[in-house]
Amino acid sequence: MGRKTFRGRRAGEELRRQLKPLTREQRAEQAKVEISTHFNSKQRVFLEFVLSQYVKVGVDELATDKLSPLLKLKYNNAIADAIADLGKPEEIGKVFAGFQKYLYREDVA
């Protein structure tokens, strides 16, 4: 049998139970290492902002419906500036969703 697949609200609860306990700060720090090698400089700046919100507010800041409010907060309500920096909305969504795997990797020291 392979790895379990998690879906829905219960997935987050199950995932939290299976991972070693780390603070949000610790998870954010280990994610920054991976972000620095997988994303361009403008993406890194935005993702580091997202990580700071995650550390301050919690895991709910990583929900897909938080992407637009986070962009507005970071770019002072100027979504056009966010698109100019980060690319098309589809690309921004991929970056936002894609970096999150680095928060919950168990194989990172």
C-alpha positions in Angstrom: 0.0 0.0 0.0 1.3 3.5 -0.9 0.8 6.8 0.9 -2.6 7.8 2.0 -4.5 10.4 0.0 -6.1 13.2 2.0 -9.2 15.1 0.9 -11.5 17.7 2.5 -11.6 19.2 6.0 -10.9 15.9 7.7 -7.8 15.6 5.6 -6.1 18.5 7.4 -6.9 17.0 10.7 -5.5 13.6 9.7 -2.4 15.2 8.2 -1.7 17.2 11.4 -2.0 14.0 13.5 0.5 12.2 11.3 3.2 14.8 11.1 5.8 15.5 13.7 4.8 18.5 15.8 6.5 21.7 14.6 5.5 25.3 15.2 4.3 27.4 12.3 7.6 29.3 12.7 9.6 26.2 12.2 7.6 25.0 9.2 7.8 28.5 7.6 11.6 28.5 8.1 12.1 25.1 6.5 9.8 26.1 3.6 11.8 29.2 3.0 14.8 27.1 2.1 12.8 25.2 -0.6 11.1 28.4 -1.8 14.5 30.0 -2.4 15.4 27.3 -4.9 12.1 26.7 -6.6 10.7 30.2 -7.2 11.8 33.4 -8.9 12.6 36.5 -6.8 9.2 38.2 -7.1 7.4 34.9 -6.3 9.7 34.5 -3.3 8.8 37.9 -2.0 5.1 37.2 -2.2 5.5 33.7 -0.7 7.5 35.0 2.2 4.7 37.5 2.8 2.2 34.6 2.7 4.4 32.6 5.2 4.5 35.6 7.6 0.7 35.7 7.5 0.6 31.9 8.1 2.8 32.3 11.1 0.8 35.2 12.5 -2.8 34.0 11.7 -2.6 30.3 11.1 -3.1 27.6 8.6 -6.4 29.1 7.3 -4.3 31.7 5.5 -3.3 28.9 3.1 -6.8 28.3 1.9 -7.4 29.0 -1.8 -10.1 31.5 -1.0 -7.4 33.6 0.9 -5.3 34.1 -2.2 -7.2 37.2 -3.5 -7.2 38.9 0.0 -3.5 38.1 0.4 -2.7 39.6 -3.0 -4.8 42.7 -2.1 -3.1 43.0 1.2 0.4 42.6 -0.2 -0.2 44.8 -3.2 -2.3 47.5 -1.6 -5.5 46.5 -3.5 -3.6 46.7 -6.8 -4.3 43.3 -8.4 -2.8 44.6 -11.6 0.5 45.1 -9.8 0.3 41.5 -8.5 -0.3 40.2 -12.0 2.6 42.3 -13.4 4.9 40.8 -10.7 3.7 37.2 -10.5 2.1 36.4 -13.8 -1.3 35.4 -15.0 -3.9 34.5 -12.3 -3.6 30.8 -13.2 0.2 30.9 -12.6 -0.3 32.8 -9.3 -2.7 30.1 -8.2 -0.2 27.4 -9.0 2.6 29.2 -7.1 0.3 29.7 -4.1 -0.8 26.1 -4.0 2.6 24.7 -5.1 4.7 26.1 -2.3 2.5 24.7 0.4 3.9 21.2 0.1 7.2 22.5 1.5 5.5 23.4 4.8 4.5 19.8 5.5 7.4 17.8 4.2 8.7 15.3 6.7 12.0 14.7 4.9 13.3 18.2 5.5 15.6 18.5 8.4 
